[in-house]
């Protein structure tokens, strides 16, 4: 049944039915009861999609992520996925507004977040990669908009949806792959560029958990800035010097290609099993060159697409949220890359 049919049965105007449906404007009690009875009998439900199209609303989506060119271009892939999804849903007047911040810079994150708060966005898409600071900011905000996390969970926050991999399982998968490629009881290292990121910490924990069940194996936790090549060299030089049996490295972020550069510089690439994260261009090339043994991918473009579709479901369709959207753990070897 449509609003027109309800109006015809009740003998009133379409505008009167609309006022009853949205509880606005003056309608006599008798007319309101009559219209409501027809609605209840017929089980009428408003169509949010049609209502949105009639209103021709412009819905601004605030995106709080690191600068797209950071982390070897990983965030450019996320941004591209967001843009592609907005293009797919162009009929619904969704618009992106970016609020970029510098990774590991609390002042930069705080400044970007304040701009997001003030921008009157209809929804937020947030990469909560500075866990404690994001919790402080979001916990003190009075946001009443759909809030979606991408790339990493944010334990302790109330989100509409979280679109991410299970990072602990990602670390366990890396351990299993390492043990398959290099099945020996030796020393392995996990390299992560940041300590405040929940997903990176969980990947280390998952990898260490895997090797905790293999006797005589040792897992090193190496924190190494991706932005300082000299620091990478000195940190890894010490790790190899102190651990002569070091035979495999798991890079828990997109910086595996930087570790290849170090291994090439020391002419030890072929002696080390190297597993990395993220199919960014430099990592992909080194995988083709067999300098990286394998990569785990977390589908950044797909995460961006799914985030926008969750916004669409919230604002246009007014559907219930899917709280956890798990991104598959994809594994790439040279042999299953698209060339």
N, C-alpha and C positions, 0 to 999 in steps of 0.2 A: 504494500500500500504506500502511496506517495502522499506528500503534504497536500497536493491538489485534491486527491480523493478524500482525504480527511476533511478538508474544508467543504467539499461538496456534501458529504454526509452530515456534517454539523450545521450546514447552512450559514457558514461564515466566510470571511475572506481568508486568503492565504496568509496575509500579514497577522491576522488574529491567531491562527494556528502556530505561526512562527513565534509569536510572543509567549504562547503557552509552553511551547517546547523549550524555550530558552529562559523562561521565567523572568520576563522583562516587559515593561509597559503595562498599561491598565487593561484588564479584561474582567468582565463581571463574573462573580463566583459561579453563577448558573452556567454561563458559557464555558468557563474553565472546566467545570465538572463534566459537562457534555463532551468536550473535546478529549479530556483525559480518559473518559470511559471508552471512546472509540480507539484511542491509542492503546489502551490496555487490552481491549478485546482483540485487536488485530496484531498485537505484538510488534508495533512499529518501532524500528530503530533508526535513528538519524544516520545518514551516510557521511562519515567525516571526510572522505575523499572528495565527494561532490561539493560539500560545504567549503572545503579549502579552495577548490577550483573556482567556485563562485566568488569567494572573497579576494582571490588573486593576491594572497599574502606573499610578501617577500620575507623569507626566513634566513636570518644571518646565523651562520655556524662559526663559533670561535674555535680556532685550532691553536693549541699551546704545545709546540714541539720545538726541539733544537733546530738551529739553522740548517736548511736543506743540504748545504754542501759539507756539513760536518760528518764525522765518522765514515769517511770514505764514500760519501754520497748516499748512505743508507736512508737518511731522512728525506732525501729527494725522491726516493722510491715510494715512501709512505705518502708524501705530498702528492705525487702523481696519481696514486690510487684514490686519494680523496677527490682530486680534480676530475678524474675519469668518472667516478660515481655521480658527482654533481652534474656532469654532462649527460649521463644516462638518464637522470631524473630532472632534466631541464624544464619539463612542463610544470614543475612544482615550485619554481622560483626559490631554489636553495642557493645560497651564496656563501662562499668561504671568506673569512677574515683571519689572517695569520697573525700570531703573536709569538715570534721566535725568541729564543733565549740561547745563551751560550752554555754549553754543557759544563757542569761543575762550578758554575758561577752563581752563587746564591742570590747576589744582588740583581743579576740579569734575570733570573727566574722570577724573583719577587716583583720586579718592575713590569715584566711581561704579564704576570698574573693580574696585577692591579689594572693594567690596561684592558685585559680580558673582562674583568669584573665591571668596568665602567662602560663597556661597549654595547650593552643592552642586546646581547646575543640570545637567540631562541634556544640554543643548545651549545654544549661544550664538548670538544674532543681533545683529550689531554694525554700526553705521554708522561707518566709519573716516574721518570727515571731518577729523580733525586728524591728518594723515598721520604725521608724525614721532613724535608722542607715542604714537599707537596702536601703531606698530611697536615702540617701546621697551617699552610695557606688555605687549603680547602676546608679544614676543620673550623677556621675562624670566619669563613665566608658565609654569606646568607643566600647561597644560590638556590633558586627554585626552578632551575632549568634542567633538562636531561643532561646528565654528565656521563661521558663514555671514556673509559681508559683504553688506550691501545699500547701495544708493544710489551707492556709489563703489568701484572696485577699490582694493586696498591692495597695491601692488607690494612684493615682498619678504617677504610673509607666506605662511603655509601654511594655506589654508582648505579646507573641504570644498567649498564653492560660493561663487561671487561672482555676485550678482544686480544688474546695473547696466547702464546704457548705456555705449557707447564714447564717452567725453567728448570726445576729439579729433575724432571724426566729428561729434559734436553741434556743436562749434564750426565745423567746415567747412560743415555744413548751414546754420548761421546766416549764414555768409558768403555762401553761394549765394543764400539767401533775400534778404539785404540787397541783393545785386547785381541780383537780379531786380526787386525793388520800387523800388530807387533806383540804376539803372544809370549810374553816373557815376564819374569818377576824382576822388574827393574824400577828405575826412578822416572817419574813423569811430572810434568809441570803444567799448571793451569795459569794462563796469563789473562788478566783482566785490567783494563785501564782505569777503572773507577771502583771505589769501595762503597759508595752510597747508593748503588743501584740494586734493587731487590732481585731483579732477574739475573744479573751477573753473579751476585753472591750465591743464588740458588743453583746456578749452573756449576759453580765450583763445588758446592756442597754435594750435588748429585754425582759429579765425577769422583770425588773423594769417597763417597759412599760405595760406589761400584768397586773401587780398588780396595776398600776396607775388607772385602771378603777374599782377597787374593793375598796369601802370605808373602812376606818379604818384599812387598811392593811399597813404594813411597811416593806420595803426591806432594809436590811443592806448590805453595800459593804465592804467585808472583804478581805484584801490582806494578804496572809499568805504563806510564803516560804514552798515549799514542801520538802526541804532538811533539815529542822531543826525541829525535833519532839518536842523539848522543846518549841520552838517558837509557834508551832501549839497549844500546850496545853495552854500557857499563853494567847494567842490571843483569843482562844475560851472560856477560863474561863471568861475572861472579857466580851465577847459578851453575854454569858449566865447570868452573874451576872448583867449586865446593862439592859438586856432584858429578864425578866422572862417568857414572853409569846412566846419566840422563839420556833417555832414548826416544822420548815422545813428548810433544807439546800440544796441549789443547788450548786454543785461543777462544775465549768465551765471548768475544765481540767481533766486529767486522775488520779488525786490524791484522788479520793473518798475513796479508801481503807484506806488511812491515816486518814481520818476523822472517818471512822468506828473504827479504833484503838483507837482514842480519846474517842468516844462515849462509847465503851466497857470499857475503863479505868474508866469512870465516871458512868458506869452502867445505861446509859440513851438511849441506842440504840433503844429500842422499843418505846420510847416516841417521837422520831424525824423521820420525813419523809425525806429520803435522796435520792436525784436524782443526778446522776453523768454523766460524759462523758467518752466515750471510753471503748471498750471491751478488755482491757488488762487483762492478766491472773488473777491478784489479785482482780480486780474489778469483773470479771466474777465469781470467787469463792464466793465472798461476796454476789453477786446477787443470786447465788444458795442457799446460807445460809440464805437468806432473811434479810440480814443486810443492803443491798442497795435495795431500792424499785424498781428503774428502771434505765436503762442506755440509753443514746443517743449515737449512734455510727456514726462515719464519714468515715467508710470504708477505713482505711489507706492503706491496701494492694491494694485495687482497685484504690486509688489515684495514687499509684506508677505505677500500670499497665497502667492507662490512660495517665500518663505523658510520658512514653516511647512510647506509640502508637502515641502521638502527635509529638514526635521527629521523629518517623518513617515517619509519613505523611509529615513532613516538609523537611527532608533530603533525603528520598528515593523516595516517591511518588510526592513530590513537590506540595502538595495540599494546598488549602487555609486553614487558621486556623479557628478553632472553638474557639472564644475568651473566652467564659464562658462555662465551663463544670460543671454543678451543681451536687454535690454529694447529694444523698437523705439523709433525716434525719431518720435514722433507730431507732426504739424504741425496747428495749429488757426488758422483764420481766423474772422472773424465768421460767414461763410456756413456753416461746417460745425460750429458749436456746437449743442448741444442746448438749446433754449429752453424 
